[in-house]
Amino acid sequence: MRRLIYVVAGLVLAAAITTALARLKPAAPSVDRTAVWTDTVKRGPMLLEVNGSNGGTDLWQQAGSGSSLAANEQWAYAADGTTGYGYLINDHTGNCLEVNGTTGAVDTWACVPGANNELWREVPNPNGPNGAKNALQVEFSGGYLALASAANQGNGAPLTMASSLNSLDAWLFTTIGS
């Protein structure tokens, strides 16, 4: 009888542990600073930045140079290791650049492992002005990070997603300190 009680108690404990482990969420991607590049995403003198605490993104005039850049203008790229895409993680917020799954807006959000709306890759773009000869493509839709309007390329210029390569989705990626 005792043996039966121990077996049942052991099975109940094993079921409880299994249930608790199944409810755990995967850890956010970590950034090993020795294994990623810390970059800026530029368009002429303008930088991709996180604007304020709401996670929105836009362009802003570069204030400094090299390592004196503001943290909200610096991004770390962490490859996911399986798809050729990776996460662009803002140094200031620690959040990932994403295409919002509800609104389609380009913003930042807590990094979620495997979330294809947060996975980006650099692709060649022959249409770019001022040395900006690359584009950022998101795995989610295959779209490209772009300026919302050719007429608005100054401070606070909004960003959107383009379905094909053009001059509005051309970027220059620079390693900090280079």
N, C-alpha and C positions, 0 to 999 in steps of 0.2 A: 504494500500500500504506500509506504514511504517513497519507494522508487517511482511509482506512478505520479505522486505529487511532484517530485523533483523533475520528472520528464515534462509534465504539463507546465510547470513554472518555467522551465528552460525554454519550451516552445513559445510561451507567451512573451518572455523576455526577448527572444530572437525576433519575433514578429514586431514587437515594439521598436527595437533597434532598426530593423529593416525599414519600417514605416518612417521613422525619424530621418534616416539617411536619404530616403527617396524624396523627402520634402526639401532637402537642402538645395539651394540655388548654386549654379556654377560660379566660381570666382571670376571677378572682372579681370580682363587681361592685365598682366603686370608689365611694367616697363623697366627693363634692365638697361640703365643709361649707357652701359658700355657696349650694348648690342644693337642700339638704335641710333638714328641720327636725330639730332635736335635741329629743326629747320625753321625757316620762314617760308611762307607761300606768298609770292610777290606777283604784282602786276605793275611794272614801272616802279615808281617810288611808293606804291600802296601795298599794304600788307593785309592778309586775311587775319581777322581778329575776332575774339569773343567780345561782344559789346554788352557790358553790364552784367547783372546777376541773373537775367532771365534766360541765358544760354544762346541768345541770338548771335548771328555772325554777320559781318559786313567787311568793307574795306576801310582802312584808315591810313593816313599819311605816316610813314615811318618817322619816328621821333629821334631815334638814336642810330647807332651802328654797332655791329658786332654783338658782344655780350651785354651791351647796355639797353637792348630792346626790352620792352615791357613783356612780362610773362604772358599776358593775354594775346600777344602777337607771335608767340613761339609754340611750335608743335613738335611732338615726338612721333615718329612713325614706328609702329610695332607690327611686324609681319605676323599673320596668323599661322604661317608655317605650312599650310596645306593648299591654299587656293591661288596663291600669287597676289592676293589682296592683303591689306593690313589696316590697322586702326591709326587714325590721326588723333592724337591725344593732346589737348591743350595744356600747356604747362601751368597756367593760372588756375584752371578749374579741375583738371584731372579728368574731364569728360571728353567723350569722343565726338568728332564731327559726324553728323548724321543727316540723312534725309528723313524728316519726320514722317512716320508711317500713317499718321492721321491727316496732317495738313499738307504734306509735300514740301514744307519749308526746309531750308538748310539751317540747321541749328546744332547745338551740342546737347548731349544727354549722357547719363551714366553709361559707361561701357558695358555691353552685354556680349559675352562670348558667343561667336557664331552669328550675331545679328547682321544679316547681309545689307541692311541699310546703314551700317557703320563701317563697312569694309570698302576700302578705296585702293586704287592702284594708279600709278603714273603711266600715261600712255603718250606717245608722240603726237604733237599737233602742229602740222606744217603751216597753219593759218595764223599763228600768233605774231603780234607786234612786239617791238622792243626787246627782242631776245627771249620772249616767253614762248617757248616751243614745245610745251608739254601741257597735258590736260589731266585732271583728276576724274577718274571714272568710278562710279559706285557700283558694287556688285548687284544690289537690289534691283535696279531698273536698267543698268547699262548706260545711264545718263551721265552727263558731264557737269561738274561744278562750273557755273558761269555767272557773269554779271547779268543783272536783270535788264539793263538798258545800256545801249552805247552812249546815250546822252548823259548818263549819270555814272561817272567814274571817279568822283571825288570822295571826300570823307563821308562815311555813312552809306556808301553805295550798297544797295541791297544785292543779295545773291539769289540765284535760282538754279534749276537744273535744265540743261539743254539736251535735246535728243540726238544731236549730231555735232560733230566738231565744227567750230567756227572761230572767228577772232575773239568772241566774248568769253570763250572758255579756255583761253590760253594762259598759262601760269609759268612762273620761274621758281624753282625750288633751290634754296641756298642753305648750305650748312652754316650754322652759327659760327662766327669767327673766321669764315673764309672769304 
